Amino acid sequence: MANSEKSIELLAFGRALRNLRKEKKLTQDELSLYSRVDRSYISELENGEKAPSLLTITALARALHVKPSALIEDYEREMKLDT
């Protein structure tokens, strides 16, 4: 995968995470507390700087009270993928 493609995908996941976090009216600090994922790492995810592991996606989803698939579905919408 080319770096530009990876960046686009990471940015799309970051937008999906940020949108869902804001929809749930949570700050990055609150999401960090509830998910036990470091706040700076959440910021890096939202800014498309890091790629989350499955365990991280699961922890974030639990803290957001959604299924992990909800994060992926939002990512797919951001990427405008047909599934």
PyMOL Python script that loads the backbone (N, CA, C, O; Angstrom):
from pymol import cmd

cmd.read_pdbstr("""\
ATOM      1  N   MET A   1       0.851  -1.181   0.000  1.00  0.00           N
ATOM      2  CA  MET A   1       0.000   0.000   0.000  1.00  0.00           C
ATOM      3  C   MET A   1       0.891   1.237   0.000  1.00  0.00           C
ATOM      4  O   MET A   1       1.822   1.335   0.800  1.00  0.00           O
ATOM      5  N   ALA A   2       0.616   2.155  -0.871  1.00  0.00           N
ATOM      6  CA  ALA A   2       1.392   3.392  -0.957  1.00  0.00           C
ATOM      7  C   ALA A   2       1.134   4.255   0.264  1.00  0.00           C
ATOM      8  O   ALA A   2       0.075   4.176   0.886  1.00  0.00           O
ATOM      9  N   ASN A   3       2.122   5.086   0.601  1.00  0.00           N
ATOM     10  CA  ASN A   3       1.978   5.958   1.774  1.00  0.00           C
ATOM     11  C   ASN A   3       0.780   6.875   1.667  1.00  0.00           C
ATOM     12  O   ASN A   3       0.102   7.117   2.666  1.00  0.00           O
ATOM     13  N   SER A   4       0.496   7.401   0.458  1.00  0.00           N
ATOM     14  CA  SER A   4      -0.649   8.301   0.319  1.00  0.00           C
ATOM     15  C   SER A   4      -1.964   7.570   0.549  1.00  0.00           C
ATOM     16  O   SER A   4      -2.888   8.132   1.137  1.00  0.00           O
ATOM     17  N   GLU A   5      -2.060   6.309   0.087  1.00  0.00           N
ATOM     18  CA  GLU A   5      -3.274   5.517   0.335  1.00  0.00           C
ATOM     19  C   GLU A   5      -3.426   5.250   1.818  1.00  0.00           C
ATOM     20  O   GLU A   5      -4.523   5.356   2.366  1.00  0.00           O
ATOM     21  N   LYS A   6      -2.330   4.905   2.465  1.00  0.00           N
ATOM     22  CA  LYS A   6      -2.376   4.637   3.905  1.00  0.00           C
ATOM     23  C   LYS A   6      -2.813   5.891   4.645  1.00  0.00           C
ATOM     24  O   LYS A   6      -3.634   5.821   5.560  1.00  0.00           O
ATOM     25  N   SER A   7      -2.274   7.023   4.259  1.00  0.00           N
ATOM     26  CA  SER A   7      -2.634   8.275   4.924  1.00  0.00           C
ATOM     27  C   SER A   7      -4.120   8.573   4.760  1.00  0.00           C
ATOM     28  O   SER A   7      -4.776   8.997   5.712  1.00  0.00           O
ATOM     29  N   ILE A   8      -4.652   8.355   3.569  1.00  0.00           N
ATOM     30  CA  ILE A   8      -6.075   8.603   3.325  1.00  0.00           C
ATOM     31  C   ILE A   8      -6.923   7.693   4.208  1.00  0.00           C
ATOM     32  O   ILE A   8      -7.916   8.137   4.784  1.00  0.00           O
ATOM     33  N   GLU A   9      -6.543   6.440   4.316  1.00  0.00           N
ATOM     34  CA  GLU A   9      -7.298   5.500   5.146  1.00  0.00           C
ATOM     35  C   GLU A   9      -7.206   5.856   6.627  1.00  0.00           C
ATOM     36  O   GLU A   9      -8.202   5.796   7.348  1.00  0.00           O
ATOM     37  N   LEU A  10      -6.016   6.225   7.073  1.00  0.00           N
ATOM     38  CA  LEU A  10      -5.857   6.602   8.480  1.00  0.00           C
ATOM     39  C   LEU A  10      -6.635   7.880   8.791  1.00  0.00           C
ATOM     40  O   LEU A  10      -7.239   7.997   9.857  1.00  0.00           O
ATOM     41  N   LEU A  11      -6.619   8.829   7.870  1.00  0.00           N
ATOM     42  CA  LEU A  11      -7.401  10.054   8.063  1.00  0.00           C
ATOM     43  C   LEU A  11      -8.891   9.750   8.115  1.00  0.00           C
ATOM     44  O   LEU A  11      -9.616  10.345   8.913  1.00  0.00           O
ATOM     45  N   ALA A  12      -9.357   8.831   7.274  1.00  0.00           N
ATOM     46  CA  ALA A  12     -10.777   8.466   7.270  1.00  0.00           C
ATOM     47  C   ALA A  12     -11.164   7.801   8.589  1.00  0.00           C
ATOM     48  O   ALA A  12     -12.222   8.100   9.143  1.00  0.00           O
ATOM     49  N   PHE A  13     -10.319   6.903   9.097  1.00  0.00           N
ATOM     50  CA  PHE A  13     -10.620   6.284  10.394  1.00  0.00           C
ATOM     51  C   PHE A  13     -10.626   7.351  11.484  1.00  0.00           C
ATOM     52  O   PHE A  13     -11.493   7.344  12.359  1.00  0.00           O
ATOM     53  N   GLY A  14      -9.666   8.263  11.434  1.00  0.00           N
ATOM     54  CA  GLY A  14      -9.596   9.327  12.429  1.00  0.00           C
ATOM     55  C   GLY A  14     -10.840  10.197  12.439  1.00  0.00           C
ATOM     56  O   GLY A  14     -11.349  10.553  13.502  1.00  0.00           O
ATOM     57  N   ARG A  15     -11.332  10.539  11.244  1.00  0.00           N
ATOM     58  CA  ARG A  15     -12.575  11.329  11.164  1.00  0.00           C
ATOM     59  C   ARG A  15     -13.751  10.548  11.732  1.00  0.00           C
ATOM     60  O   ARG A  15     -14.596  11.105  12.434  1.00  0.00           O
ATOM     61  N   ALA A  16     -13.800   9.251  11.426  1.00  0.00           N
ATOM     62  CA  ALA A  16     -14.889   8.416  11.939  1.00  0.00           C
ATOM     63  C   ALA A  16     -14.855   8.366  13.461  1.00  0.00           C
ATOM     64  O   ALA A  16     -15.891   8.492  14.114  1.00  0.00           O
ATOM     65  N   LEU A  17     -13.669   8.183  14.023  1.00  0.00           N
ATOM     66  CA  LEU A  17     -13.529   8.132  15.479  1.00  0.00           C
ATOM     67  C   LEU A  17     -13.915   9.473  16.100  1.00  0.00           C
ATOM     68  O   LEU A  17     -14.668   9.510  17.072  1.00  0.00           O
ATOM     69  N   ARG A  18     -13.412  10.557  15.553  1.00  0.00           N
ATOM     70  CA  ARG A  18     -13.718  11.890  16.091  1.00  0.00           C
ATOM     71  C   ARG A  18     -15.221  12.175  16.018  1.00  0.00           C
ATOM     72  O   ARG A  18     -15.810  12.673  16.977  1.00  0.00           O
ATOM     73  N   ASN A  19     -15.833  11.857  14.880  1.00  0.00           N
ATOM     74  CA  ASN A  19     -17.269  12.106  14.731  1.00  0.00           C
ATOM     75  C   ASN A  19     -18.083  11.320  15.752  1.00  0.00           C
ATOM     76  O   ASN A  19     -19.020  11.854  16.346  1.00  0.00           O
ATOM     77  N   LEU A  20     -17.731  10.065  15.955  1.00  0.00           N
ATOM     78  CA  LEU A  20     -18.461   9.232  16.910  1.00  0.00           C
ATOM     79  C   LEU A  20     -18.230   9.727  18.338  1.00  0.00           C
ATOM     80  O   LEU A  20     -19.159   9.755  19.144  1.00  0.00           O
ATOM     81  N   ARG A  21     -16.996  10.117  18.649  1.00  0.00           N
ATOM     82  CA  ARG A  21     -16.694  10.646  19.986  1.00  0.00           C
ATOM     83  C   ARG A  21     -17.511  11.907  20.242  1.00  0.00           C
ATOM     84  O   ARG A  21     -18.098  12.061  21.313  1.00  0.00           O
ATOM     85  N   LYS A  22     -17.550  12.802  19.272  1.00  0.00           N
ATOM     86  CA  LYS A  22     -18.305  14.049  19.449  1.00  0.00           C
ATOM     87  C   LYS A  22     -19.802  13.785  19.502  1.00  0.00           C
ATOM     88  O   LYS A  22     -20.526  14.447  20.245  1.00  0.00           O
ATOM     89  N   GLU A  23     -20.266  12.821  18.716  1.00  0.00           N
ATOM     90  CA  GLU A  23     -21.686  12.440  18.753  1.00  0.00           C
ATOM     91  C   GLU A  23     -22.078  11.983  20.155  1.00  0.00           C
ATOM     92  O   GLU A  23     -23.188  12.246  20.619  1.00  0.00           O
ATOM     93  N   LYS A  24     -21.143  11.292  20.824  1.00  0.00           N
ATOM     94  CA  LYS A  24     -21.388  10.810  22.190  1.00  0.00           C
ATOM     95  C   LYS A  24     -21.080  11.882  23.235  1.00  0.00           C
ATOM     96  O   LYS A  24     -21.184  11.639  24.437  1.00  0.00           O
ATOM     97  N   LYS A  25     -20.698  13.081  22.757  1.00  0.00           N
ATOM     98  CA  LYS A  25     -20.409  14.233  23.623  1.00  0.00           C
ATOM     99  C   LYS A  25     -19.293  13.935  24.630  1.00  0.00           C
ATOM    100  O   LYS A  25     -19.392  14.267  25.811  1.00  0.00           O
ATOM    101  N   LEU A  26     -18.236  13.303  24.131  1.00  0.00           N
ATOM    102  CA  LEU A  26     -17.079  12.984  24.965  1.00  0.00           C
ATOM    103  C   LEU A  26     -15.869  13.789  24.511  1.00  0.00           C
ATOM    104  O   LEU A  26     -15.689  14.044  23.320  1.00  0.00           O
ATOM    105  N   THR A  27     -15.051  14.181  25.467  1.00  0.00           N
ATOM    106  CA  THR A  27     -13.764  14.780  25.147  1.00  0.00           C
ATOM    107  C   THR A  27     -12.759  13.653  24.930  1.00  0.00           C
ATOM    108  O   THR A  27     -13.032  12.498  25.256  1.00  0.00           O
ATOM    109  N   GLN A  28     -11.606  13.992  24.383  1.00  0.00           N
ATOM    110  CA  GLN A  28     -10.549  12.981  24.253  1.00  0.00           C
ATOM    111  C   GLN A  28     -10.143  12.473  25.633  1.00  0.00           C
ATOM    112  O   GLN A  28      -9.870  11.284  25.799  1.00  0.00           O
ATOM    113  N   ASP A  29     -10.102  13.357  26.617  1.00  0.00           N
ATOM    114  CA  ASP A  29      -9.739  12.938  27.976  1.00  0.00           C
ATOM    115  C   ASP A  29     -10.740  11.919  28.527  1.00  0.00           C
ATOM    116  O   ASP A  29     -10.347  10.923  29.133  1.00  0.00           O
ATOM    117  N   GLU A  30     -12.026  12.172  28.315  1.00  0.00           N
ATOM    118  CA  GLU A  30     -13.046  11.241  28.806  1.00  0.00           C
ATOM    119  C   GLU A  30     -12.954   9.906  28.079  1.00  0.00           C
ATOM    120  O   GLU A  30     -13.032   8.850  28.708  1.00  0.00           O
ATOM    121  N   LEU A  31     -12.789   9.944  26.756  1.00  0.00           N
ATOM    122  CA  LEU A  31     -12.661   8.700  26.007  1.00  0.00           C
ATOM    123  C   LEU A  31     -11.427   7.927  26.464  1.00  0.00           C
ATOM    124  O   LEU A  31     -11.455   6.699  26.551  1.00  0.00           O
ATOM    125  N   SER A  32     -10.370   8.634  26.750  1.00  0.00           N
ATOM    126  CA  SER A  32      -9.153   7.997  27.264  1.00  0.00           C
ATOM    127  C   SER A  32      -9.419   7.304  28.595  1.00  0.00           C
ATOM    128  O   SER A  32      -9.012   6.161  28.802  1.00  0.00           O
ATOM    129  N   LEU A  33     -10.093   7.993  29.480  1.00  0.00           N
ATOM    130  CA  LEU A  33     -10.415   7.433  30.796  1.00  0.00           C
ATOM    131  C   LEU A  33     -11.268   6.171  30.667  1.00  0.00           C
ATOM    132  O   LEU A  33     -10.979   5.157  31.303  1.00  0.00           O
ATOM    133  N   TYR A  34     -12.317   6.233  29.847  1.00  0.00           N
ATOM    134  CA  TYR A  34     -13.249   5.107  29.713  1.00  0.00           C
ATOM    135  C   TYR A  34     -12.660   3.940  28.927  1.00  0.00           C
ATOM    136  O   TYR A  34     -13.006   2.785  29.178  1.00  0.00           O
ATOM    137  N   SER A  35     -11.772   4.231  27.977  1.00  0.00           N
ATOM    138  CA  SER A  35     -11.219   3.168  27.130  1.00  0.00           C
ATOM    139  C   SER A  35      -9.872   2.648  27.623  1.00  0.00           C
ATOM    140  O   SER A  35      -9.427   1.572  27.224  1.00  0.00           O
ATOM    141  N   ARG A  36      -9.231   3.423  28.493  1.00  0.00           N
ATOM    142  CA  ARG A  36      -7.875   3.116  28.946  1.00  0.00           C
ATOM    143  C   ARG A  36      -6.873   3.160  27.792  1.00  0.00           C
ATOM    144  O   ARG A  36      -5.863   2.456  27.795  1.00  0.00           O
ATOM    145  N   VAL A  37      -7.177   3.999  26.817  1.00  0.00           N
ATOM    146  CA  VAL A  37      -6.266   4.285  25.711  1.00  0.00           C
ATOM    147  C   VAL A  37      -5.726   5.690  25.968  1.00  0.00           C
ATOM    148  O   VAL A  37      -6.499   6.615  26.217  1.00  0.00           O
ATOM    149  N   ASP A  38      -4.419   5.852  25.910  1.00  0.00           N
ATOM    150  CA  ASP A  38      -3.793   7.135  26.207  1.00  0.00           C
ATOM    151  C   ASP A  38      -4.395   8.258  25.359  1.00  0.00           C
ATOM    152  O   ASP A  38      -4.643   8.077  24.167  1.00  0.00           O
ATOM    153  N   ARG A  39      -4.626   9.409  25.976  1.00  0.00           N
ATOM    154  CA  ARG A  39      -5.246  10.526  25.283  1.00  0.00           C
ATOM    155  C   ARG A  39      -4.416  10.978  24.089  1.00  0.00           C
ATOM    156  O   ARG A  39      -4.973  11.314  23.044  1.00  0.00           O
ATOM    157  N   SER A  40      -3.102  10.990  24.229  1.00  0.00           N
ATOM    158  CA  SER A  40      -2.270  11.422  23.107  1.00  0.00           C
ATOM    159  C   SER A  40      -2.368  10.439  21.942  1.00  0.00           C
ATOM    160  O   SER A  40      -2.258  10.841  20.784  1.00  0.00           O
ATOM    161  N   TYR A  41      -2.572   9.155  22.237  1.00  0.00           N
ATOM    162  CA  TYR A  41      -2.738   8.160  21.177  1.00  0.00           C
ATOM    163  C   TYR A  41      -4.087   8.356  20.472  1.00  0.00           C
ATOM    164  O   TYR A  41      -4.181   8.209  19.254  1.00  0.00           O
ATOM    165  N   ILE A  42      -5.119   8.687  21.239  1.00  0.00           N
ATOM    166  CA  ILE A  42      -6.423   8.993  20.641  1.00  0.00           C
ATOM    167  C   ILE A  42      -6.280  10.184  19.701  1.00  0.00           C
ATOM    168  O   ILE A  42      -6.836  10.176  18.602  1.00  0.00           O
ATOM    169  N   SER A  43      -5.546  11.201  20.120  1.00  0.00           N
ATOM    170  CA  SER A  43      -5.304  12.360  19.270  1.00  0.00           C
ATOM    171  C   SER A  43      -4.584  11.949  17.990  1.00  0.00           C
ATOM    172  O   SER A  43      -4.950  12.395  16.902  1.00  0.00           O
ATOM    173  N   GLU A  44      -3.571  11.107  18.110  1.00  0.00           N
ATOM    174  CA  GLU A  44      -2.840  10.631  16.933  1.00  0.00           C
ATOM    175  C   GLU A  44      -3.748   9.829  16.000  1.00  0.00           C
ATOM    176  O   GLU A  44      -3.641   9.942  14.779  1.00  0.00           O
ATOM    177  N   LEU A  45      -4.638   9.020  16.573  1.00  0.00           N
ATOM    178  CA  LEU A  45      -5.592   8.272  15.750  1.00  0.00           C
ATOM    179  C   LEU A  45      -6.508   9.232  15.006  1.00  0.00           C
ATOM    180  O   LEU A  45      -6.709   9.095  13.799  1.00  0.00           O
ATOM    181  N   GLU A  46      -7.059  10.196  15.717  1.00  0.00           N
ATOM    182  CA  GLU A  46      -7.999  11.138  15.112  1.00  0.00           C
ATOM    183  C   GLU A  46      -7.336  11.999  14.040  1.00  0.00           C
ATOM    184  O   GLU A  46      -8.005  12.462  13.116  1.00  0.00           O
ATOM    185  N   ASN A  47      -6.042  12.213  14.155  1.00  0.00           N
ATOM    186  CA  ASN A  47      -5.308  13.015  13.176  1.00  0.00           C
ATOM    187  C   ASN A  47      -4.690  12.173  12.061  1.00  0.00           C
ATOM    188  O   ASN A  47      -3.962  12.693  11.216  1.00  0.00           O
ATOM    189  N   GLY A  48      -4.982  10.872  12.062  1.00  0.00           N
ATOM    190  CA  GLY A  48      -4.490  10.001  11.005  1.00  0.00           C
ATOM    191  C   GLY A  48      -3.009   9.714  11.073  1.00  0.00           C
ATOM    192  O   GLY A  48      -2.394   9.369  10.065  1.00  0.00           O
ATOM    193  N   GLU A  49      -2.430   9.853  12.251  1.00  0.00           N
ATOM    194  CA  GLU A  49      -0.995   9.640  12.416  1.00  0.00           C
ATOM    195  C   GLU A  49      -0.645   8.214  12.812  1.00  0.00           C
ATOM    196  O   GLU A  49       0.493   7.785  12.622  1.00  0.00           O
ATOM    197  N   LYS A  50      -1.594   7.481  13.353  1.00  0.00           N
ATOM    198  CA  LYS A  50      -1.364   6.107  13.815  1.00  0.00           C
ATOM    199  C   LYS A  50      -2.474   5.203  13.308  1.00  0.00           C
ATOM    200  O   LYS A  50      -3.584   5.653  13.024  1.00  0.00           O
ATOM    201  N   ALA A  51      -2.154   3.921  13.201  1.00  0.00           N
ATOM    202  CA  ALA A  51      -3.140   2.904  12.811  1.00  0.00           C
ATOM    203  C   ALA A  51      -3.517   2.108  14.057  1.00  0.00           C
ATOM    204  O   ALA A  51      -2.634   1.605  14.753  1.00  0.00           O
ATOM    205  N   PRO A  52      -4.808   1.984  14.350  1.00  0.00           N
ATOM    206  CA  PRO A  52      -5.223   1.271  15.562  1.00  0.00           C
ATOM    207  C   PRO A  52      -5.150  -0.244  15.385  1.00  0.00           C
ATOM    208  O   PRO A  52      -5.342  -0.768  14.288  1.00  0.00           O
ATOM    209  N   SER A  53      -4.873  -0.925  16.479  1.00  0.00           N
ATOM    210  CA  SER A  53      -4.953  -2.385  16.482  1.00  0.00           C
ATOM    211  C   SER A  53      -6.401  -2.795  16.733  1.00  0.00           C
ATOM    212  O   SER A  53      -7.240  -1.972  17.101  1.00  0.00           O
ATOM    213  N   LEU A  54      -6.675  -4.058  16.531  1.00  0.00           N
ATOM    214  CA  LEU A  54      -8.013  -4.584  16.809  1.00  0.00           C
ATOM    215  C   LEU A  54      -8.365  -4.382  18.280  1.00  0.00           C
ATOM    216  O   LEU A  54      -9.504  -4.045  18.605  1.00  0.00           O
ATOM    217  N   LEU A  55      -7.402  -4.584  19.163  1.00  0.00           N
ATOM    218  CA  LEU A  55      -7.660  -4.398  20.599  1.00  0.00           C
ATOM    219  C   LEU A  55      -8.002  -2.938  20.916  1.00  0.00           C
ATOM    220  O   LEU A  55      -8.854  -2.663  21.761  1.00  0.00           O
ATOM    221  N   THR A  56      -7.338  -2.017  20.240  1.00  0.00           N
ATOM    222  CA  THR A  56      -7.632  -0.597  20.451  1.00  0.00           C
ATOM    223  C   THR A  56      -9.015  -0.250  19.931  1.00  0.00           C
ATOM    224  O   THR A  56      -9.770   0.456  20.600  1.00  0.00           O
ATOM    225  N   ILE A  57      -9.356  -0.735  18.749  1.00  0.00           N
ATOM    226  CA  ILE A  57     -10.690  -0.495  18.200  1.00  0.00           C
ATOM    227  C   ILE A  57     -11.750  -1.025  19.157  1.00  0.00           C
ATOM    228  O   ILE A  57     -12.758  -0.362  19.399  1.00  0.00           O
ATOM    229  N   THR A  58     -11.526  -2.210  19.697  1.00  0.00           N
ATOM    230  CA  THR A  58     -12.477  -2.812  20.629  1.00  0.00           C
ATOM    231  C   THR A  58     -12.610  -1.983  21.905  1.00  0.00           C
ATOM    232  O   THR A  58     -13.721  -1.757  22.385  1.00  0.00           O
ATOM    233  N   ALA A  59     -11.492  -1.533  22.450  1.00  0.00           N
ATOM    234  CA  ALA A  59     -11.524  -0.721  23.676  1.00  0.00           C
ATOM    235  C   ALA A  59     -12.254   0.595  23.440  1.00  0.00           C
ATOM    236  O   ALA A  59     -13.049   1.022  24.277  1.00  0.00           O
ATOM    237  N   LEU A  60     -11.990   1.239  22.306  1.00  0.00           N
ATOM    238  CA  LEU A  60     -12.657   2.498  21.990  1.00  0.00           C
ATOM    239  C   LEU A  60     -14.153   2.283  21.793  1.00  0.00           C
ATOM    240  O   LEU A  60     -14.968   3.070  22.272  1.00  0.00           O
ATOM    241  N   ALA A  61     -14.505   1.222  21.090  1.00  0.00           N
ATOM    242  CA  ALA A  61     -15.925   0.932  20.853  1.00  0.00           C
ATOM    243  C   ALA A  61     -16.666   0.698  22.168  1.00  0.00           C
ATOM    244  O   ALA A  61     -17.769   1.210  22.362  1.00  0.00           O
ATOM    245  N   ARG A  62     -16.068  -0.065  23.058  1.00  0.00           N
ATOM    246  CA  ARG A  62     -16.712  -0.299  24.364  1.00  0.00           C
ATOM    247  C   ARG A  62     -16.944   1.020  25.096  1.00  0.00           C
ATOM    248  O   ARG A  62     -18.015   1.255  25.658  1.00  0.00           O
ATOM    249  N   ALA A  63     -15.928   1.872  25.080  1.00  0.00           N
ATOM    250  CA  ALA A  63     -16.041   3.161  25.774  1.00  0.00           C
ATOM    251  C   ALA A  63     -17.098   4.047  25.131  1.00  0.00           C
ATOM    252  O   ALA A  63     -17.723   4.862  25.809  1.00  0.00           O
ATOM    253  N   LEU A  64     -17.299   3.893  23.834  1.00  0.00           N
ATOM    254  CA  LEU A  64     -18.297   4.679  23.109  1.00  0.00           C
ATOM    255  C   LEU A  64     -19.677   4.015  23.116  1.00  0.00           C
ATOM    256  O   LEU A  64     -20.641   4.569  22.588  1.00  0.00           O
ATOM    257  N   HIS A  65     -19.763   2.832  23.713  1.00  0.00           N
ATOM    258  CA  HIS A  65     -21.016   2.063  23.790  1.00  0.00           C
ATOM    259  C   HIS A  65     -21.564   1.731  22.407  1.00  0.00           C
ATOM    260  O   HIS A  65     -22.759   1.859  22.142  1.00  0.00           O
ATOM    261  N   VAL A  66     -20.656   1.301  21.537  1.00  0.00           N
ATOM    262  CA  VAL A  66     -21.036   0.839  20.201  1.00  0.00           C
ATOM    263  C   VAL A  66     -20.287  -0.458  19.915  1.00  0.00           C
ATOM    264  O   VAL A  66     -19.325  -0.798  20.604  1.00  0.00           O
ATOM    265  N   LYS A  67     -20.734  -1.168  18.902  1.00  0.00           N
ATOM    266  CA  LYS A  67     -20.012  -2.348  18.449  1.00  0.00           C
ATOM    267  C   LYS A  67     -18.775  -1.890  17.686  1.00  0.00           C
ATOM    268  O   LYS A  67     -18.792  -0.828  17.064  1.00  0.00           O
ATOM    269  N   PRO A  68     -17.703  -2.679  17.725  1.00  0.00           N
ATOM    270  CA  PRO A  68     -16.527  -2.319  16.922  1.00  0.00           C
ATOM    271  C   PRO A  68     -16.881  -2.099  15.447  1.00  0.00           C
ATOM    272  O   PRO A  68     -16.278  -1.263  14.774  1.00  0.00           O
ATOM    273  N   SER A  69     -17.851  -2.845  14.962  1.00  0.00           N
ATOM    274  CA  SER A  69     -18.249  -2.692  13.560  1.00  0.00           C
ATOM    275  C   SER A  69     -18.790  -1.294  13.268  1.00  0.00           C
ATOM    276  O   SER A  69     -18.727  -0.839  12.126  1.00  0.00           O
ATOM    277  N   ALA A  70     -19.319  -0.609  14.276  1.00  0.00           N
ATOM    278  CA  ALA A  70     -19.818   0.753  14.063  1.00  0.00           C
ATOM    279  C   ALA A  70     -18.677   1.683  13.666  1.00  0.00           C
ATOM    280  O   ALA A  70     -18.849   2.549  12.808  1.00  0.00           O
ATOM    281  N   LEU A  71     -17.517   1.509  14.284  1.00  0.00           N
ATOM    282  CA  LEU A  71     -16.350   2.315  13.913  1.00  0.00           C
ATOM    283  C   LEU A  71     -15.926   2.018  12.478  1.00  0.00           C
ATOM    284  O   LEU A  71     -15.587   2.926  11.719  1.00  0.00           O
ATOM    285  N   ILE A  72     -15.949   0.748  12.122  1.00  0.00           N
ATOM    286  CA  ILE A  72     -15.555   0.346  10.772  1.00  0.00           C
ATOM    287  C   ILE A  72     -16.575   0.854   9.753  1.00  0.00           C
ATOM    288  O   ILE A  72     -16.193   1.316   8.678  1.00  0.00           O
ATOM    289  N   GLU A  73     -17.860   0.774  10.076  1.00  0.00           N
ATOM    290  CA  GLU A  73     -18.896   1.274   9.165  1.00  0.00           C
ATOM    291  C   GLU A  73     -18.738   2.783   8.945  1.00  0.00           C
ATOM    292  O   GLU A  73     -18.883   3.276   7.826  1.00  0.00           O
ATOM    293  N   ASP A  74     -18.441   3.501  10.024  1.00  0.00           N
ATOM    294  CA  ASP A  74     -18.225   4.947   9.882  1.00  0.00           C
ATOM    295  C   ASP A  74     -16.983   5.221   9.039  1.00  0.00           C
ATOM    296  O   ASP A  74     -16.973   6.139   8.219  1.00  0.00           O
ATOM    297  N   TYR A  75     -15.936   4.420   9.243  1.00  0.00           N
ATOM    298  CA  TYR A  75     -14.727   4.529   8.419  1.00  0.00           C
ATOM    299  C   TYR A  75     -15.075   4.288   6.947  1.00  0.00           C
ATOM    300  O   TYR A  75     -14.627   5.030   6.073  1.00  0.00           O
ATOM    301  N   GLU A  76     -15.873   3.254   6.674  1.00  0.00           N
ATOM    302  CA  GLU A  76     -16.258   2.952   5.296  1.00  0.00           C
ATOM    303  C   GLU A  76     -17.029   4.112   4.677  1.00  0.00           C
ATOM    304  O   GLU A  76     -16.839   4.427   3.502  1.00  0.00           O
ATOM    305  N   ARG A  77     -17.897   4.749   5.459  1.00  0.00           N
ATOM    306  CA  ARG A  77     -18.630   5.916   4.960  1.00  0.00           C
ATOM    307  C   ARG A  77     -17.664   7.049   4.634  1.00  0.00           C
ATOM    308  O   ARG A  77     -17.801   7.725   3.614  1.00  0.00           O
ATOM    309  N   GLU A  78     -16.687   7.246   5.514  1.00  0.00           N
ATOM    310  CA  GLU A  78     -15.693   8.304   5.277  1.00  0.00           C
ATOM    311  C   GLU A  78     -14.889   8.010   4.005  1.00  0.00           C
ATOM    312  O   GLU A  78     -14.526   8.929   3.271  1.00  0.00           O
ATOM    313  N   MET A  79     -14.614   6.735   3.749  1.00  0.00           N
ATOM    314  CA  MET A  79     -13.867   6.317   2.554  1.00  0.00           C
ATOM    315  C   MET A  79     -14.777   6.175   1.350  1.00  0.00           C
ATOM    316  O   MET A  79     -14.306   6.037   0.222  1.00  0.00           O
ATOM    317  N   LYS A  80     -16.101   6.209   1.590  1.00  0.00           N
ATOM    318  CA  LYS A  80     -17.107   6.017   0.547  1.00  0.00           C
ATOM    319  C   LYS A  80     -16.905   4.684  -0.155  1.00  0.00           C
ATOM    320  O   LYS A  80     -16.912   4.592  -1.382  1.00  0.00           O
ATOM    321  N   LEU A  81     -16.719   3.629   0.683  1.00  0.00           N
ATOM    322  CA  LEU A  81     -16.527   2.273   0.172  1.00  0.00           C
ATOM    323  C   LEU A  81     -17.852   1.589  -0.023  1.00  0.00           C
ATOM    324  O   LEU A  81     -18.759   1.753   0.793  1.00  0.00           O
ATOM    325  N   ASP A  82     -17.983   0.838  -1.070  1.00  0.00           N
ATOM    326  CA  ASP A  82     -19.149  -0.006  -1.280  1.00  0.00           C
ATOM    327  C   ASP A  82     -18.872  -1.353  -0.644  1.00  0.00           C
ATOM    328  O   ASP A  82     -17.854  -1.990  -0.916  1.00  0.00           O
ATOM    329  N   THR A  83     -19.801  -1.780   0.217  1.00  0.00           N
ATOM    330  CA  THR A  83     -19.614  -3.091   0.866  1.00  0.00           C
ATOM    331  C   THR A  83     -20.783  -3.977   0.570  1.00  0.00           C
ATOM    332  O   THR A  83     -20.820  -5.121   1.023  1.00  0.00           O
TER     333      THR A  83
END
""", "prot")
cmd.dss("prot")
cmd.show_as("cartoon", "prot")
cmd.util.cbc("prot")
cmd.orient("prot")
